[in-house]
Amino acid sequence: MSEMENGAAPVRQWLAMPMEATAQQAIERIRRADDAAYIAVMPDVHAAGDACVGTAMATRRLVYPSAVGGDIGCGMLAMAFDASADVLRDAANAGTMLRLLGEGIPSQRRNRSRVLPFPAALDPFDLSHAALRSIADSEGRLQFGTLGGGNHFVEMQADETDRLWLMIHTGSRAIGQEVKNHHVAAATIRSASMMALDTGSPDGQEYLHDQDWARRFADANRRAIGYQVADILRTAFKIDPIESTTIACDHNHVQREEHFGQSFLVHRKGAMPADLGAAGVVPGSMGTLSFHVEGRGCAESLRSSAHGAGRLLSRHAARERFHRADLRQQMEGVWFDPRMSEALREESPRSYKDVQAVMRAQRDLVKIIRTLRPVLVFKGK
């Protein structure tokens, strides 16, 4: 752990490697933002827009939508199955699984005839503004139960006993970005290149309300995908899920919490809550290890941890450096759809930091409970 002071909000850092200059500049800017009280930097930190991925930021009154980001509620779901991972090491079975995932889990939008029902608790008309309600009731319904692109995925894994596990990474799809954009446009406070809302005002309270809705949408979205994967395994391979093993967490949100005897709005962007004993999932890249963890409740990190390995190279840099042959070499031993090779170059495993170095850097933040190896990876276009 290291720290920076110099008259602005204190910063505590857990770094797996030296921080890139653009991330250092962003952290220095953010710590001088109005109402910033404390910043915790995770070992997967990297620059992204106005704020850094891999940060937790505490304020007392102001809320900064950019310090949460547009994929509100993005997070992880993990669940074990009553089977050995050997079932998916067979080429024919792996091909069947990839085909059924492609047929059952769209990346972008569902056909109107195959829309999944929203959970009763997700009423689009609970959102604060007519434009958001309209988007949630139209595009939100079409995107519910879809994966998205980029670094979102469905992965089948093997634990140390070779039990089969599912891991899902996705978020709130279009509605999260719309919530961010709507409230940034309505904000009148500008600080550290970010727009802020006062939570003592109706505008600030509306953002918190809508952010919570998008966060719940993201959680329901992952669970809907999980049910579809379970149905595929049950139907095609007679394998049942062990629902009691489910781990659910997210890493893009803001919520009021108690820290250091005070009440703060904790903004997490690519940072997972790590309260004492709290279960979490820290994924590596699609070709490396992932971990199930328990939080250690470290006060200095705002009870947070890394949300994954974190990017080492930008998407553009990864496409410049890695070609399809490189991707295939890096993915040796892991099934994926070879027709996606061109699209997946930017997600090459070596585009990410060494997740084991990340875990070593945050050994004060989480305890490793389970180590998992990838067997099959499905990503959308």
C-alpha positions as CSV (number, residue, x, y, z in Angstrom):
1,M,0.0,0.0,0.0
2,S,1.2,3.5,-0.8
3,E,-0.4,6.9,-0.3
4,M,-0.3,10.5,-1.5
5,E,-1.4,13.7,0.3
6,N,-0.3,17.3,-0.6
7,G,-3.4,19.1,0.6
8,A,-6.0,17.3,-1.6
9,A,-8.1,14.2,-0.7
10,P,-5.8,11.4,0.6
11,V,-5.1,8.6,-1.8
12,R,-4.3,5.0,-0.8
13,Q,-2.9,2.7,-3.5
14,W,-2.4,-1.0,-3.9
15,L,-0.5,-1.4,-7.2
16,A,0.6,-4.5,-9.0
17,M,2.9,-2.5,-11.3
18,P,3.8,1.2,-11.8
19,M,0.7,3.3,-12.7
20,E,0.6,4.6,-16.3
21,A,1.0,8.4,-16.7
22,T,-2.6,9.0,-17.9
23,A,-4.0,7.1,-14.8
24,Q,-1.7,9.1,-12.5
25,Q,-2.9,12.3,-14.0
26,A,-6.5,11.3,-13.7
27,I,-6.0,10.3,-10.0
28,E,-4.3,13.6,-9.3
29,R,-7.2,15.5,-10.9
30,I,-9.9,13.5,-9.2
31,R,-8.5,13.9,-5.7
32,R,-8.8,17.7,-6.1
33,A,-12.5,17.5,-7.1
34,D,-15.0,19.4,-5.0
35,D,-16.1,17.3,-2.0
36,A,-13.6,14.5,-2.6
37,A,-12.7,13.1,0.8
38,Y,-10.8,9.9,0.1
39,I,-9.6,7.9,-2.9
40,A,-8.6,4.2,-2.9
41,V,-6.8,2.9,-6.0
42,M,-6.9,-0.8,-6.8
43,P,-4.2,-2.9,-8.5
44,D,-6.2,-3.2,-11.7
45,V,-6.3,0.6,-12.2
46,H,-6.2,2.0,-15.7
47,A,-7.3,5.3,-17.3
48,A,-10.8,5.4,-18.7
49,G,-12.6,8.6,-19.6
50,D,-12.9,11.3,-16.9
51,A,-12.1,8.8,-14.1
52,C,-10.0,5.6,-13.7
53,V,-11.2,2.1,-13.7
54,G,-10.1,0.5,-10.5
55,T,-10.9,3.3,-8.1
56,A,-13.2,3.9,-5.1
57,M,-13.9,7.6,-4.4
58,A,-15.7,8.9,-1.2
59,T,-17.6,12.2,-1.1
60,R,-20.0,13.5,1.5
61,R,-22.6,15.3,-0.5
62,L,-21.8,15.5,-4.3
63,V,-22.3,12.6,-6.6
64,Y,-20.2,12.2,-9.8
65,P,-21.8,10.0,-12.4
66,S,-18.5,9.7,-14.3
67,A,-16.9,8.2,-11.2
68,V,-19.4,5.3,-11.6
69,G,-19.4,5.2,-15.4
70,G,-22.0,4.3,-18.0
71,D,-22.2,0.5,-17.4
72,I,-23.9,1.0,-14.0
73,G,-24.1,-2.3,-12.0
74,C,-21.7,-4.1,-14.3
75,G,-20.6,-7.2,-12.3
76,M,-20.2,-10.9,-11.9
77,L,-22.3,-14.0,-11.3
78,A,-20.8,-17.4,-10.6
79,M,-22.5,-20.7,-10.0
80,A,-21.4,-24.4,-9.7
81,F,-22.9,-27.4,-11.5
82,D,-23.2,-31.0,-10.5
83,A,-20.6,-32.2,-13.0
84,S,-17.0,-32.4,-13.8
85,A,-15.6,-29.9,-16.2
86,D,-14.5,-32.9,-18.4
87,V,-17.9,-32.7,-20.0
88,L,-16.8,-29.6,-21.9
89,R,-13.3,-30.7,-22.7
90,D,-14.7,-33.0,-25.4
91,A,-14.5,-31.2,-28.8
92,A,-18.0,-32.2,-29.9
93,N,-19.6,-31.2,-26.6
94,A,-17.7,-27.9,-26.6
95,G,-18.9,-27.2,-30.1
96,T,-22.5,-27.9,-29.1
97,M,-22.2,-25.7,-26.1
98,L,-20.8,-22.7,-28.1
99,R,-23.6,-23.2,-30.7
100,L,-26.3,-23.3,-28.1
101,L,-24.9,-20.2,-26.3
102,G,-24.8,-18.4,-29.6
103,E,-28.4,-19.3,-30.3
104,G,-29.8,-18.6,-26.8
105,I,-27.9,-15.6,-25.6
106,P,-27.8,-12.6,-28.0
107,S,-25.0,-10.1,-27.6
108,Q,-27.0,-7.0,-28.5
109,R,-30.8,-7.3,-28.8
110,R,-33.5,-9.9,-28.6
111,N,-36.0,-10.6,-31.3
112,R,-39.3,-9.1,-30.2
113,S,-40.9,-12.6,-30.2
114,R,-38.2,-13.9,-27.8
115,V,-38.1,-11.1,-25.2
116,L,-37.7,-12.2,-21.6
117,P,-40.1,-10.9,-19.0
118,F,-38.8,-8.2,-16.6
119,P,-38.8,-9.2,-12.9
120,A,-41.8,-7.6,-11.1
121,A,-39.4,-5.4,-9.2
122,L,-38.1,-3.8,-12.4
123,D,-40.9,-1.4,-13.4
124,P,-39.6,1.0,-16.2
125,F,-42.0,3.6,-15.0
126,D,-40.2,3.9,-11.7
127,L,-37.4,5.8,-13.4
128,S,-37.3,9.6,-12.9
129,H,-37.8,10.9,-16.4
130,A,-40.0,10.2,-19.3
131,A,-37.1,9.7,-21.7
132,L,-35.5,7.1,-19.4
133,R,-38.8,5.3,-18.9
134,S,-39.3,5.1,-22.6
135,I,-35.8,3.6,-23.2
136,A,-36.2,1.1,-20.4
137,D,-39.6,0.0,-21.7
138,S,-38.4,-0.4,-25.3
139,E,-34.7,-1.0,-25.7
140,G,-34.3,-2.2,-22.1
141,R,-36.8,-5.0,-22.7
142,L,-35.1,-6.0,-26.0
143,Q,-31.7,-6.1,-24.2
144,F,-32.8,-7.9,-21.1
145,G,-31.0,-11.2,-21.0
146,T,-28.3,-10.2,-23.5
147,L,-24.6,-10.2,-23.0
148,G,-23.2,-7.1,-24.8
149,G,-19.8,-6.9,-26.4
150,G,-16.3,-5.8,-25.4
151,N,-15.1,-7.6,-22.3
152,H,-18.4,-9.1,-21.4
153,F,-18.6,-12.9,-21.5
154,V,-19.9,-16.2,-20.4
155,E,-17.2,-18.6,-19.2
156,M,-17.3,-22.2,-18.1
157,Q,-14.5,-23.0,-15.7
158,A,-13.0,-25.8,-13.6
159,D,-12.1,-25.4,-9.9
160,E,-9.3,-27.2,-8.1
161,T,-11.5,-30.3,-7.8
162,D,-12.4,-30.1,-11.5
163,R,-16.0,-29.2,-10.7
164,L,-17.7,-27.2,-13.5
165,W,-18.5,-23.6,-12.7
166,L,-20.2,-20.8,-14.7
167,M,-18.9,-17.2,-14.6
168,I,-20.8,-14.3,-16.2
169,H,-19.6,-10.7,-16.7
170,T,-22.1,-8.1,-18.0
171,G,-24.0,-5.1,-16.9
172,S,-26.9,-2.7,-17.4
173,R,-26.6,-2.5,-21.2
174,A,-28.0,0.6,-22.8
175,I,-30.0,1.8,-19.8
176,G,-27.0,2.4,-17.6
177,Q,-25.4,4.6,-20.2
178,E,-28.6,6.5,-20.7
179,V,-29.0,7.1,-17.0
180,K,-25.4,8.5,-16.9
181,N,-25.9,10.7,-20.0
182,H,-29.2,12.1,-18.8
183,H,-28.0,13.1,-15.4
184,V,-24.6,14.4,-16.6
185,A,-26.6,16.7,-19.0
186,A,-28.8,17.9,-16.1
187,A,-25.8,18.6,-13.8
188,T,-24.7,22.2,-13.2
189,I,-21.6,21.6,-11.0
190,R,-18.4,21.1,-12.8
191,S,-15.2,20.0,-11.0
192,A,-12.1,18.1,-12.0
193,S,-13.4,17.9,-15.6
194,M,-16.5,15.9,-14.2
195,M,-20.1,17.0,-13.7
196,A,-21.6,16.6,-10.3
197,L,-25.0,16.6,-8.7
198,D,-25.8,17.7,-5.1
199,T,-27.6,14.9,-3.3
200,G,-29.3,17.5,-1.2
201,S,-31.2,18.5,-4.3
202,P,-34.0,16.7,-6.3
203,D,-31.6,16.2,-9.2
204,G,-29.1,14.4,-7.1
205,Q,-31.7,12.2,-5.5
206,E,-33.1,11.3,-8.9
207,Y,-29.6,10.2,-10.1
208,L,-29.2,8.0,-7.0
209,H,-32.7,6.5,-7.6
210,D,-32.1,5.8,-11.3
211,Q,-28.6,4.5,-10.7
212,D,-30.1,2.0,-8.2
213,W,-32.7,1.0,-10.9
214,A,-29.9,0.4,-13.5
215,R,-27.9,-1.6,-10.9
216,R,-30.9,-3.9,-10.2
217,F,-31.4,-4.3,-14.0
218,A,-27.8,-5.4,-14.3
219,D,-28.1,-8.0,-11.5
220,A,-31.4,-9.3,-13.0
221,N,-29.7,-9.4,-16.5
222,R,-26.9,-11.6,-15.2
223,R,-29.3,-13.9,-13.4
224,A,-31.5,-14.2,-16.6
225,I,-28.4,-15.2,-18.6
226,G,-27.4,-17.7,-15.8
227,Y,-30.8,-19.3,-16.0
228,Q,-30.4,-19.7,-19.8
229,V,-27.0,-21.3,-19.4
230,A,-28.3,-23.6,-16.8
231,D,-31.2,-24.6,-19.1
232,I,-28.7,-25.3,-21.9
233,L,-26.6,-27.6,-19.7
234,R,-29.7,-29.3,-18.3
235,T,-31.2,-29.9,-21.7
236,A,-28.1,-30.8,-23.7
237,F,-26.0,-32.6,-21.1
238,K,-28.4,-33.5,-18.2
239,I,-26.3,-31.3,-15.8
240,D,-28.0,-29.4,-13.0
241,P,-26.9,-26.2,-11.3
242,I,-26.1,-26.0,-7.6
243,E,-28.0,-22.8,-7.0
244,S,-26.8,-22.5,-3.4
245,T,-23.3,-21.8,-4.7
246,T,-24.3,-18.6,-6.5
247,I,-22.1,-15.6,-6.0
248,A,-23.3,-12.2,-7.2
249,C,-21.5,-8.9,-7.0
250,D,-21.1,-5.7,-9.0
251,H,-18.3,-3.2,-9.4
252,N,-19.8,0.0,-10.9
253,H,-22.0,1.9,-8.5
254,V,-22.4,4.5,-5.8
255,Q,-23.9,3.9,-2.4
256,R,-23.9,5.6,1.0
257,E,-21.6,3.8,3.5
258,E,-20.0,4.3,6.9
259,H,-16.2,4.7,6.8
260,F,-13.9,6.0,9.5
261,G,-16.9,6.9,11.6
262,Q,-18.4,9.1,9.0
263,S,-21.1,8.8,6.2
264,F,-19.8,8.8,2.6
265,L,-21.1,8.4,-0.9
266,V,-18.7,5.7,-2.1
267,H,-18.3,5.7,-5.9
268,R,-16.8,2.5,-7.3
269,K,-15.7,2.3,-10.9
270,G,-14.2,-1.1,-11.6
271,A,-13.8,-1.8,-7.9
272,M,-15.7,-4.6,-6.0
273,P,-17.0,-4.2,-2.5
274,A,-14.9,-6.3,-0.1
275,D,-16.6,-6.1,3.3
276,L,-15.4,-8.6,5.8
277,G,-16.5,-12.0,4.7
278,A,-18.3,-10.8,1.6
279,A,-18.1,-13.2,-1.4
280,G,-16.8,-11.9,-4.6
281,V,-15.4,-12.9,-8.0
282,V,-12.2,-11.5,-9.5
283,P,-11.8,-12.6,-13.2
284,G,-8.6,-12.8,-15.1
285,S,-8.5,-12.5,-18.9
286,M,-10.4,-15.1,-20.9
287,G,-7.3,-17.3,-21.1
288,T,-6.1,-17.1,-17.5
289,L,-7.1,-17.9,-13.9
290,S,-10.0,-16.3,-12.0
291,F,-10.7,-16.3,-8.3
292,H,-13.5,-16.5,-5.9
293,V,-12.7,-14.4,-2.8
294,E,-13.9,-13.2,0.5
295,G,-13.4,-9.6,1.6
296,R,-11.1,-8.7,4.5
297,G,-13.0,-5.5,5.3
298,C,-9.9,-3.3,4.9
299,A,-10.8,0.2,6.0
300,E,-8.1,2.0,4.1
301,S,-9.4,0.6,0.7
302,L,-12.9,1.8,1.5
303,R,-13.6,-2.0,1.9
304,S,-13.0,-2.4,-1.9
305,S,-10.9,-4.6,-4.1
306,A,-9.9,-5.0,-7.7
307,H,-12.7,-6.1,-10.0
308,G,-10.4,-8.1,-12.3
309,A,-7.0,-8.2,-14.0
310,G,-7.4,-4.7,-15.5
311,R,-6.3,-3.8,-19.0
312,L,-2.6,-3.5,-19.7
313,L,-3.1,-2.4,-23.3
314,S,-5.9,-0.3,-24.8
315,R,-8.2,-2.0,-27.3
316,H,-6.5,-0.2,-30.2
317,A,-3.0,-1.1,-28.9
318,A,-4.1,-4.8,-28.5
319,R,-5.3,-4.9,-32.1
320,E,-2.1,-3.4,-33.3
321,R,0.1,-5.9,-31.4
322,F,-1.9,-9.2,-31.5
323,H,-3.1,-11.0,-34.6
324,R,-5.4,-14.0,-34.9
325,A,-2.5,-16.4,-34.6
326,D,-1.4,-14.7,-31.4
327,L,-4.9,-15.0,-30.0
328,R,-5.1,-18.7,-30.8
329,Q,-1.7,-19.3,-29.1
330,Q,-2.8,-17.3,-26.0
331,M,-6.0,-19.2,-25.8
332,E,-4.5,-22.7,-26.1
333,G,-6.5,-25.2,-24.1
334,V,-9.6,-23.0,-23.9
335,W,-12.5,-23.5,-26.3
336,F,-13.9,-20.5,-28.2
337,D,-15.6,-19.8,-31.5
338,P,-12.7,-19.4,-34.0
339,R,-15.0,-17.4,-36.3
340,M,-14.7,-14.7,-33.6
341,S,-10.9,-14.5,-33.8
342,E,-10.7,-11.2,-35.6
343,A,-13.2,-9.5,-33.2
344,L,-11.5,-11.0,-30.1
345,R,-8.0,-9.8,-30.9
346,E,-8.6,-6.7,-28.6
347,E,-9.5,-9.1,-25.8
348,S,-6.3,-11.2,-26.1
349,P,-5.2,-12.4,-22.7
350,R,-1.9,-10.5,-22.9
351,S,-3.9,-7.3,-23.3
352,Y,-4.6,-7.6,-19.5
353,K,-2.4,-7.4,-16.4
354,D,-1.1,-10.5,-14.7
355,V,-4.1,-11.4,-12.5
356,Q,-1.9,-13.3,-10.1
357,A,0.2,-10.2,-9.5
358,V,-3.0,-8.2,-9.0
359,M,-4.1,-10.7,-6.3
360,R,-0.7,-10.5,-4.6
361,A,-0.9,-6.8,-4.5
362,Q,-4.3,-6.9,-2.8
363,R,-3.7,-9.7,-0.3
364,D,-4.7,-7.3,2.4
365,L,-8.1,-6.7,0.7
366,V,-9.4,-10.1,-0.1
367,K,-8.8,-13.8,0.8
368,I,-8.7,-16.3,-2.1
369,I,-11.3,-19.0,-1.5
370,R,-11.2,-20.8,-4.9
371,T,-9.0,-20.7,-8.0
372,L,-10.6,-21.5,-11.4
373,R,-9.3,-22.3,-14.9
374,P,-11.1,-21.4,-18.1
375,V,-12.5,-24.3,-20.1
376,L,-14.8,-22.5,-22.6
377,V,-15.4,-18.9,-23.3
378,F,-18.4,-17.3,-25.2
379,K,-18.3,-13.6,-26.1
380,G,-20.7,-11.5,-28.1
381,K,-19.8,-9.5,-31.2
